Amino acid sequence: MRDVILSKPAVELYKILKFEGLLSSGGEAKAAIDGGLVKVNGEVETRKRRQINAGDIIEIGGEKLQMRLL
């Protein structure tokens, strides 16, 4: 599991996927979320703009990210 440091308390899910390099663009990240390929805290998440906070865990393609606040 890889730690991701958030610079503010809440960040949209698709932005984290894009900025962490898991997907190459915002459009690709949104399509993966729409397709049910992303889990947040063990549950499939289909809301692209879901607010991700410290303590949340994102899973996609066998990769896990643990959110931490700066």
N, C-alpha and C positions, 0 to 999 in steps of 0.2 A: 504494500500500500504506500502510495506517495502522498506526502503532505503538500497542501497548497495553501499559501498564505494570502488571506483576503485583506485588501487595503481599506475596505469599508464593510460595515456589518452585513449588508445584503447585496448579492450580485446575481444577475439573471443567469439561469442555467446554461442557455446557449452560448453566452459570452465566455463562461468558464471553459466549455468544451473547445471553443475556438482559440482562446488565449493560451490554453495549456497545450495546444498543438495536437489534441486528440482527433480533431477534424480540421480540414484546411480552410473552411470559411464558415461564416454565420449561416449561410443558406444550407450548407451540408449539415451543420449542427442541428438546425431546425428540422431538416428532413429525417435525421436519425431519431430525434425526439418524437416526431410524428409517427415514425415507424415502430415505436415501442422498443427501441434498442437501448434506452438509457434507464437506469434505475437510480433512485435517490432513497437512501436509507432502506434498501432492500425491496422497494416497491417500484414497479414500472411507472415512469413519469412521462406524461404527454403534454404538459404545459411548458411551452418554450420559455416563457418569462417567469417561471417559478423562481422565487427568491431563495437563493442558497445562502445559508448562514454557517458560522463556525460550528463545528460538530457534525455537520452533514457529511454523508459519504456518497459519492457519485461512482457508479459502475458503468462501464461501456467497453465492449470488446475484450473482456478479460482484464481490464485495467481498473484499479480502484484508487480514488482520490479522497483523502481526508481533508476537510476544510478546517483551517485554523485562522484566527484573527491576529493581525499584526500587533 
